Amino acid sequence: MKQGEFLDTVLPFKDKLYRLARRILVSTDEAEDAVQEVCLKLWKNRNSIKNYNNPEAFAVTMTKNYCLDRLKSKQAGNLKIVHNNYAHTQNVEREVEANDGVALVFKLMETLPEQQKIVLQLRDVEQFEFSEIAKMLDSNETAIRVALSRARKTVREQLIQYNNYGIS
């Protein structure tokens, strides 16, 4: 596989890989490193990419596994979660964005157990089918549906609790 073919295959889903890595690792720097490592591994094995029915699903699985391994590794104990992802300026746009409901939902997603967080990200944000998610996570569709249902229920309850704060 030549460079052009590789880029045509990998570039369309590179952003999805980043969003998944960002969701798991929290840090933008760590997520960028993870995507770079996965792309490097894909490049080294570029001739075998044609053997996969869905290269995107394979890359998502690689990203998920790399990120989880990264969290489990010794280095993860040394990682500091630094919220340098947002500029510390006092402009109205940043404040409005921070107060947006979507931002709140993403914050609530961070509190979910790892499996539920990944399933919710892949299904509701990345729009993968249940069968694809089941293959990526090496699970069955029923377990994926249950995890998604529980994740949605938890987020819904937390949103209701957040919005009803102080109301008796």
Secondary structure, DSSP 8 states (H G I E B T S, - for coil): --HHHHHHHHGGGHHHHHHHHHHHH--HHHHHHHHHHHHHHHHHTGGGGGGSS-HHHHHHHHHHHHHHHHHHSHHHHH------SS-----HHHHHHHHSHHHHHHHHHTTS-HHHHHHHIIIIIS---HHHHHHHTTS-HHHHHHHHHHHHHHHHHHHHHHHTTT--
